[in-house]
């Protein structure tokens, strides 16, 4: 019980050390707008997973600077009611710098993201 208290206390202290956050909203089926704050620059990524298996999940990544920002991601078609996930990452790793043998993310996307800093999810509007 005592160990749990210390783990909880340390976890809360680490959480309180940063003001970073993300929120996402979708007011139509064509876009998701992400608002956030970053303690320092990083990479903002979104993955949209359509409800139909006929359409593949799509990902986009952009570089964001320190401070407050807002970014709108265009989604294209077939995204009504899709699920989206947004994340703020520390770094974007190129395949030439990847240390993971047979990295499935680098193979599929040409990169992978590392160092998750903040996360949010939601549903694309109809």
C-alpha positions in Angstrom: 0.0 0.0 0.0 2.8 2.4 0.9 4.5 1.7 -2.5 1.3 2.5 -4.3 1.1 5.9 -2.6 4.6 6.8 -3.7 4.0 5.7 -7.3 0.8 7.7 -7.3 2.6 10.8 -5.8 5.4 10.6 -8.3 3.0 10.1 -11.2 1.0 13.2 -10.2 4.2 15.2 -9.8 5.4 14.3 -13.3 1.9 15.1 -14.7 1.9 18.5 -13.0 5.4 19.4 -14.3 4.0 20.1 -17.8 1.2 22.2 -19.2 1.1 20.4 -22.5 -2.3 19.4 -23.8 -4.3 18.5 -26.9 -8.0 18.7 -27.7 -9.6 17.7 -31.0 -12.9 18.6 -32.5 -14.7 17.8 -35.7 -17.6 20.1 -36.8 -18.0 18.4 -40.2 -16.9 15.2 -41.9 -14.1 16.9 -43.9 -11.7 18.0 -41.1 -10.5 17.7 -37.5 -9.2 20.8 -35.7 -6.6 20.2 -32.9 -5.8 22.9 -30.3 -3.0 22.5 -27.9 0.0 23.8 -26.0 3.6 22.4 -26.3 6.3 23.1 -23.7 8.8 22.8 -26.6 8.6 22.0 -30.3 7.5 18.6 -31.4 5.5 16.6 -33.9 1.7 16.6 -34.0 0.2 13.5 -35.6 -3.3 12.4 -36.4 -4.6 8.9 -37.5 -8.1 8.6 -38.8 -9.7 5.1 -38.9 -12.9 5.0 -41.1 -15.8 2.9 -39.9 -15.8 0.8 -43.1 -13.0 -1.8 -43.6 -13.1 -0.9 -47.3 -11.1 2.3 -46.5 -7.6 2.2 -44.8 -6.6 4.3 -41.8 -4.8 7.5 -42.8 -2.1 9.3 -40.9 -0.6 12.8 -41.1 2.2 14.4 -39.1 3.3 18.1 -38.9 5.9 20.0 -36.9 4.6 22.3 -34.2 6.5 25.0 -32.3 6.5 25.8 -28.6 3.5 27.6 -27.2 -0.2 27.6 -28.1 -1.3 26.5 -31.6 -4.2 25.3 -33.6 -4.1 23.0 -36.6 -6.8 21.8 -38.9 -6.3 18.5 -40.7 -8.3 18.0 -43.9 -9.6 14.4 -44.1 -10.8 13.8 -47.6 -13.8 11.6 -48.2 -15.3 8.6 -46.4 -14.5 9.9 -42.9 -18.0 10.6 -41.6 -18.3 9.0 -38.1 -14.6 7.8 -38.3 -12.5 7.5 -35.2 -9.5 9.8 -34.9 -6.5 9.9 -32.6 -4.2 12.9 -32.2 -0.8 12.9 -30.4 2.0 15.2 -29.6 5.4 13.4 -30.1 8.9 14.2 -29.1 10.5 13.1 -32.4 10.0 11.7 -35.9 12.4 8.9 -36.5 13.6 8.2 -40.1 14.3 4.5 -41.1 18.0 5.3 -41.3 18.0 6.3 -37.6 15.6 3.6 -36.4 17.1 1.1 -34.0 14.1 -1.3 -34.1 14.8 -4.3 -36.2 12.2 -4.7 -39.0 10.2 -1.8 -37.6 6.7 -2.1 -39.0 5.9 1.6 -38.7 9.0 2.7 -40.7 8.2 0.1 -43.3 4.6 1.2 -43.6 5.0 5.0 -43.3 8.7 5.8 -44.0 9.1 6.9 -40.3 7.9 6.2 -36.8 7.1 8.5 -33.9 8.8 8.4 -30.5 8.3 10.0 -27.1 4.5 10.4 -26.7 3.8 13.7 -24.8 0.1 14.2 -25.1 -2.9 12.3 -26.6 -6.6 12.8 -27.4 -9.2 10.9 -29.4 -12.7 11.4 -30.8 -15.2 10.8 -33.6 -15.4 12.7 -36.9 -18.7 14.5 -37.3 -21.3 13.1 -39.8 
